[in-house]
Amino acid sequence: MTPSRTPRVLITGATDGIGLALADLLDRRGERLVIVGRRALETLSEEARDLAKRHLYCRADLSRESAADTVTEFLRTHEVGALDRLVLNAAGGFHGGIAEESPDALRALVELNLASPIALTHALSPLLTAAGGRVVFVSSVVSSLPSPSYAVYSATKAALEGFARSLRTEVRGSFEVQVVRPGATRSGLHRKMGIERSTIDWTRFPAAEVTARRLLRAIDGPARDRTLGAVNTLIHLAGRLAPGLIEHFMRRSGSSLGTTPPAPAHPGDPRKPRCVITGAADGIGRALAIALAREGCTIVGIDRDASRAARTQAEIEAVGGEASFLEADLARASEIESVGEALAAGPPIDIVVHSAGISAVGRFVSLPLAAQRAVLDINFIAPLHLTTTLLRRNALSSAPHLVSLASLSCFTSYPGAAVYAASKDGLASWTRSLSAALGSAARVLTIHPGPVRTRHAERYSPTEGGADRRMPPEAVAEAIAHALRRRRRGTRIPGATNRAVAILGRLAPGLMEGIMKRVILDRLDEGGETSIRLDRAPPESQR
């Protein structure tokens, strides 16, 4: 093989831990590498510095939104026209109570672990296609487990897997998509996360070199989905196949809230239950607001569409309910903080429902990246930010209900909506960790609706019409209200057909991928240019 044809591998997070050990193994067998690291070359360890000097070293901080542009420009400058492997290994974490992580730290972690890998895949897909290469997402065995002490880390890994599952179907024939899950490894990650050895003795874990050798065998192999090690495989399968049992035992193990318990209501307080619903001006949020108002709840809606919010408030008052709305764009961190402050100034909150959601539908590589980042902001980051803000401000009642709307995409691929799938997988994972952290102090419920008859669904549906086959939002709202009345927790999938899809997606993922390709992706392709649909139009009041 001539030098010009020598495979080129790009590895993120390759200056320490597993990434460095993997780069060293590839260097020994003569691969040409692009090493991406955060620190200046002269500050690296001697081993990492020597390795970087023998190859191409790109300095980029992947916790910043501009990182993908930095890497892309570096490759263009060095005339790298193809990539055989793109190994997205860089990751960070936070260890502590779920409410202890600051909003800025939370967002930086999501950027590093999730948004940057998505952005790099988007930017470098032409290079992967040119080589018929493979993108490797380095996930974690905890992606299938509740992780109350490092909830955002596990949620970002679950989101990454949801993204990969849907992307794989979209790019088949252009490049490959692989997910590899290492288990706990002796590296600098645990120290960076702030884990004391007295809490977790990470020095007893396998060395980074051991994990890197396993990782290399996986990267060289044909498997598109691989967990490294027999014990790790069993742990991961248990998390996927028996989630309720694991969550039950973790809830009993105690609370990792990271703040004082939710404020108890005054004994004998006659007030109505106070219910906060995001995205309450339309769709499922509107239907649920009306349903819960009829049952005696005082509704506080959060929405950016002022005109629709006013109409919904009038509808609630027309049935004898009480409602108010806060106008806010949940894509903006500052507005979430303002909402949290306003909510904390009122009576304790008994129910929080994260219903707000947007989508961007079309082939991932063709959709504008900015629109897909907005999906992460609204669907994933906003619920985490708002919930932790309410916890820090002790704004919840003594036994609150916390409800998140995820999606059937958590059980099967959604080709044509890969980032939407990522956002919902991440949210579902985080709520499992939240449930374990709060223990018996709260009822945490995750709802996985299928197609629903809403304006949102009509906007991103790959085909015109078909609304009659979708579930009415009122039916989803009633399923949520019923679960709240029965004080349910865990996972609920409204509708027998949707439950069958979820089961089939778990037991026969390949079959479901083929079905979803025909139902979504093929129909999007038939639509040509109209297949790209962005659900981020301004509200009617701003049009």
HUNORBEL-V58584 format. One record per residue. N is the residue number from 1. RES is the residue in three letters. BURIAL is I if it has 16 or more other C-alpha atoms within 10 Angstrom, else O. D_CENTER is the distance of its C-alpha to the mean C-alpha in whole Angstrom. Layout:
# HUNORBEL-V58584
n: [N:N]
res: [RES:RES]
burial: [BURIAL:BURIAL]
d_center: [D_CENTER:D_CENTER]
This chain:
# HUNORBEL-V58584
n: [1:2:3:4:5:6:7:8:9:10:11:12:13:14:15:16:17:18:19:20:21:22:23:24:25:26:27:28:29:30:31:32:33:34:35:36:37:38:39:40:41:42:43:44:45:46:47:48:49:50:51:52:53:54:55:56:57:58:59:60:61:62:63:64:65:66:67:68:69:70:71:72:73:74:75:76:77:78:79:80:81:82:83:84:85:86:87:88:89:90:91:92:93:94:95:96:97:98:99:100:101:102:103:104:105:106:107:108:109:110:111:112:113:114:115:116:117:118:119:120:121:122:123:124:125:126:127:128:129:130:131:132:133:134:135:136:137:138:139:140:141:142:143:144:145:146:147:148:149:150:151:152:153:154:155:156:157:158:159:160:161:162:163:164:165:166:167:168:169:170:171:172:173:174:175:176:177:178:179:180:181:182:183:184:185:186:187:188:189:190:191:192:193:194:195:196:197:198:199:200:201:202:203:204:205:206:207:208:209:210:211:212:213:214:215:216:217:218:219:220:221:222:223:224:225:226:227:228:229:230:231:232:233:234:235:236:237:238:239:240:241:242:243:244:245:246:247:248:249:250:251:252:253:254:255:256:257:258:259:260:261:262:263:264:265:266:267:268:269:270:271:272:273:274:275:276:277:278:279:280:281:282:283:284:285:286:287:288:289:290:291:292:293:294:295:296:297:298:299:300:301:302:303:304:305:306:307:308:309:310:311:312:313:314:315:316:317:318:319:320:321:322:323:324:325:326:327:328:329:330:331:332:333:334:335:336:337:338:339:340:341:342:343:344:345:346:347:348:349:350:351:352:353:354:355:356:357:358:359:360:361:362:363:364:365:366:367:368:369:370:371:372:373:374:375:376:377:378:379:380:381:382:383:384:385:386:387:388:389:390:391:392:393:394:395:396:397:398:399:400:401:402:403:404:405:406:407:408:409:410:411:412:413:414:415:416:417:418:419:420:421:422:423:424:425:426:427:428:429:430:431:432:433:434:435:436:437:438:439:440:441:442:443:444:445:446:447:448:449:450:451:452:453:454:455:456:457:458:459:460:461:462:463:464:465:466:467:468:469:470:471:472:473:474:475:476:477:478:479:480:481:482:483:484:485:486:487:488:489:490:491:492:493:494:495:496:497:498:499:500:501:502:503:504:505:506:507:508:509:510:511:512:513:514:515:516:517:518:519:520:521:522:523:524:525:526:527:528:529:530:531:532:533:534:535:536:537:538:539:540:541:542:543]
res: [MET:THR:PRO:SER:ARG:THR:PRO:ARG:VAL:LEU:ILE:THR:GLY:ALA:THR:ASP:GLY:ILE:GLY:LEU:ALA:LEU:ALA:ASP:LEU:LEU:ASP:ARG:ARG:GLY:GLU:ARG:LEU:VAL:ILE:VAL:GLY:ARG:ARG:ALA:LEU:GLU:THR:LEU:SER:GLU:GLU:ALA:ARG:ASP:LEU:ALA:LYS:ARG:HIS:LEU:TYR:CYS:ARG:ALA:ASP:LEU:SER:ARG:GLU:SER:ALA:ALA:ASP:THR:VAL:THR:GLU:PHE:LEU:ARG:THR:HIS:GLU:VAL:GLY:ALA:LEU:ASP:ARG:LEU:VAL:LEU:ASN:ALA:ALA:GLY:GLY:PHE:HIS:GLY:GLY:ILE:ALA:GLU:GLU:SER:PRO:ASP:ALA:LEU:ARG:ALA:LEU:VAL:GLU:LEU:ASN:LEU:ALA:SER:PRO:ILE:ALA:LEU:THR:HIS:ALA:LEU:SER:PRO:LEU:LEU:THR:ALA:ALA:GLY:GLY:ARG:VAL:VAL:PHE:VAL:SER:SER:VAL:VAL:SER:SER:LEU:PRO:SER:PRO:SER:TYR:ALA:VAL:TYR:SER:ALA:THR:LYS:ALA:ALA:LEU:GLU:GLY:PHE:ALA:ARG:SER:LEU:ARG:THR:GLU:VAL:ARG:GLY:SER:PHE:GLU:VAL:GLN:VAL:VAL:ARG:PRO:GLY:ALA:THR:ARG:SER:GLY:LEU:HIS:ARG:LYS:MET:GLY:ILE:GLU:ARG:SER:THR:ILE:ASP:TRP:THR:ARG:PHE:PRO:ALA:ALA:GLU:VAL:THR:ALA:ARG:ARG:LEU:LEU:ARG:ALA:ILE:ASP:GLY:PRO:ALA:ARG:ASP:ARG:THR:LEU:GLY:ALA:VAL:ASN:THR:LEU:ILE:HIS:LEU:ALA:GLY:ARG:LEU:ALA:PRO:GLY:LEU:ILE:GLU:HIS:PHE:MET:ARG:ARG:SER:GLY:SER:SER:LEU:GLY:THR:THR:PRO:PRO:ALA:PRO:ALA:HIS:PRO:GLY:ASP:PRO:ARG:LYS:PRO:ARG:CYS:VAL:ILE:THR:GLY:ALA:ALA:ASP:GLY:ILE:GLY:ARG:ALA:LEU:ALA:ILE:ALA:LEU:ALA:ARG:GLU:GLY:CYS:THR:ILE:VAL:GLY:ILE:ASP:ARG:ASP:ALA:SER:ARG:ALA:ALA:ARG:THR:GLN:ALA:GLU:ILE:GLU:ALA:VAL:GLY:GLY:GLU:ALA:SER:PHE:LEU:GLU:ALA:ASP:LEU:ALA:ARG:ALA:SER:GLU:ILE:GLU:SER:VAL:GLY:GLU:ALA:LEU:ALA:ALA:GLY:PRO:PRO:ILE:ASP:ILE:VAL:VAL:HIS:SER:ALA:GLY:ILE:SER:ALA:VAL:GLY:ARG:PHE:VAL:SER:LEU:PRO:LEU:ALA:ALA:GLN:ARG:ALA:VAL:LEU:ASP:ILE:ASN:PHE:ILE:ALA:PRO:LEU:HIS:LEU:THR:THR:THR:LEU:LEU:ARG:ARG:ASN:ALA:LEU:SER:SER:ALA:PRO:HIS:LEU:VAL:SER:LEU:ALA:SER:LEU:SER:CYS:PHE:THR:SER:TYR:PRO:GLY:ALA:ALA:VAL:TYR:ALA:ALA:SER:LYS:ASP:GLY:LEU:ALA:SER:TRP:THR:ARG:SER:LEU:SER:ALA:ALA:LEU:GLY:SER:ALA:ALA:ARG:VAL:LEU:THR:ILE:HIS:PRO:GLY:PRO:VAL:ARG:THR:ARG:HIS:ALA:GLU:ARG:TYR:SER:PRO:THR:GLU:GLY:GLY:ALA:ASP:ARG:ARG:MET:PRO:PRO:GLU:ALA:VAL:ALA:GLU:ALA:ILE:ALA:HIS:ALA:LEU:ARG:ARG:ARG:ARG:ARG:GLY:THR:ARG:ILE:PRO:GLY:ALA:THR:ASN:ARG:ALA:VAL:ALA:ILE:LEU:GLY:ARG:LEU:ALA:PRO:GLY:LEU:MET:GLU:GLY:ILE:MET:LYS:ARG:VAL:ILE:LEU:ASP:ARG:LEU:ASP:GLU:GLY:GLY:GLU:THR:SER:ILE:ARG:LEU:ASP:ARG:ALA:PRO:PRO:GLU:SER:GLN:ARG]
burial: [O:O:O:O:O:O:I:I:I:I:I:I:I:I:I:I:I:I:I:I:I:I:I:I:I:I:O:O:O:O:I:I:I:I:I:I:I:I:O:O:I:O:O:I:O:O:O:I:I:O:I:I:O:O:O:I:I:I:I:I:I:I:I:O:I:O:I:I:O:O:I:O:O:I:I:O:O:O:O:O:O:I:I:I:I:I:I:I:I:I:I:I:I:I:I:I:I:I:I:I:I:O:I:O:O:I:I:I:I:I:I:I:I:I:I:I:I:I:I:I:I:I:I:I:I:I:I:I:I:O:I:I:I:I:I:I:I:I:I:I:I:I:I:I:I:I:I:I:I:I:I:I:I:I:I:I:I:I:I:I:I:I:I:I:I:I:I:I:I:I:I:O:O:I:I:I:I:I:I:I:I:I:I:I:I:I:I:O:I:I:O:O:O:O:I:O:O:O:O:O:O:I:O:O:O:O:I:I:I:O:I:I:I:I:I:O:O:I:I:O:O:O:O:I:I:I:I:I:O:O:O:I:I:O:I:I:I:O:I:O:O:O:I:O:O:I:I:O:O:I:I:O:O:O:I:I:I:I:I:O:I:I:I:O:I:O:O:O:O:O:O:O:I:I:I:I:I:I:I:I:I:I:I:I:I:I:I:I:I:I:I:I:I:I:O:O:I:I:I:I:I:I:I:I:I:I:O:I:I:O:O:I:I:I:I:I:I:O:O:O:I:I:I:I:I:I:O:I:I:I:I:O:I:O:O:I:I:O:I:I:O:O:I:I:O:O:O:I:I:I:I:I:I:I:I:I:I:I:I:I:I:I:I:I:I:O:I:O:I:O:I:I:I:I:I:I:I:I:I:I:I:I:I:I:I:I:I:I:I:I:I:I:I:I:I:I:I:I:I:I:I:I:I:I:I:I:I:I:I:I:I:I:I:I:I:I:I:I:I:I:I:I:I:I:I:I:I:I:I:I:I:I:I:I:I:I:I:I:I:O:I:I:I:I:I:I:I:I:I:I:I:I:I:I:O:I:I:I:I:I:I:I:I:O:O:O:I:O:O:O:I:I:I:I:I:I:I:I:I:I:I:O:O:I:O:O:O:I:I:I:I:I:I:I:O:O:O:I:I:O:I:I:O:I:I:O:O:O:I:O:O:I:I:O:O:I:I:O:O:I:I:O:I:I:I:O:O:O:O:O:I:I:I:I:I:O:O:O:O:O:O:O:O]
d_center: [41:42:40:39:37:36:32:30:26:24:22:20:20:24:26:25:24:23:23:26:28:26:28:31:31:31:33:36:36:36:33:33:29:27:26:23:24:23:27:30:32:35:33:31:33:36:34:31:34:36:33:32:35:36:33:31:29:27:26:23:20:17:16:17:17:20:19:19:22:24:23:24:27:28:28:30:33:33:33:31:31:29:26:27:24:21:19:16:17:16:14:15:14:16:18:19:19:16:18:19:17:18:16:17:16:12:12:14:12:8:11:12:10:8:9:13:12:11:14:17:16:17:20:21:21:25:26:24:26:29:29:28:25:22:19:18:14:15:12:14:16:14:11:12:14:14:14:16:17:14:11:9:10:9:6:5:8:6:4:7:9:8:9:12:13:13:14:17:19:19:21:23:26:25:23:21:18:18:15:17:16:19:20:21:23:26:25:24:21:22:24:22:20:23:23:27:29:30:27:26:28:26:29:30:27:28:29:26:29:29:25:26:28:26:23:26:28:24:24:28:27:26:23:20:18:20:20:22:25:26:25:22:22:23:21:18:20:20:17:16:20:21:18:20:23:21:19:23:24:21:22:26:25:25:23:21:20:22:24:27:26:26:29:31:33:37:39:40:38:39:36:34:30:28:25:22:20:18:19:22:24:23:22:21:21:24:25:24:26:29:29:28:31:33:33:33:30:30:28:26:24:22:21:22:25:28:30:28:27:31:32:30:31:34:34:33:36:38:37:38:35:34:31:30:27:25:25:22:19:16:15:17:17:21:21:18:21:24:22:22:25:27:25:26:30:30:31:28:25:25:23:19:17:14:15:15:13:14:14:15:17:19:19:16:19:21:19:19:16:16:16:12:11:13:10:7:10:11:8:6:8:11:11:10:13:15:15:16:19:20:20:22:24:25:25:24:27:28:26:24:21:18:16:13:13:10:12:14:12:10:14:15:14:14:16:17:13:11:9:9:8:5:4:6:5:3:5:8:8:8:11:13:13:14:17:18:18:20:22:25:25:22:21:17:17:14:15:14:17:18:20:21:24:23:24:20:20:24:22:20:22:23:26:29:30:29:28:30:28:25:25:26:24:27:26:22:24:26:24:22:25:27:24:25:28:28:26:23:20:18:17:19:19:22:24:26:25:21:22:24:21:18:21:22:19:19:22:23:20:22:24:21:20:23:24:20:22:25:23:21:21:25:26:24:26:29:28:29:28:27:24:22:21:19:18:19:22:24:25:29:30:29:30]
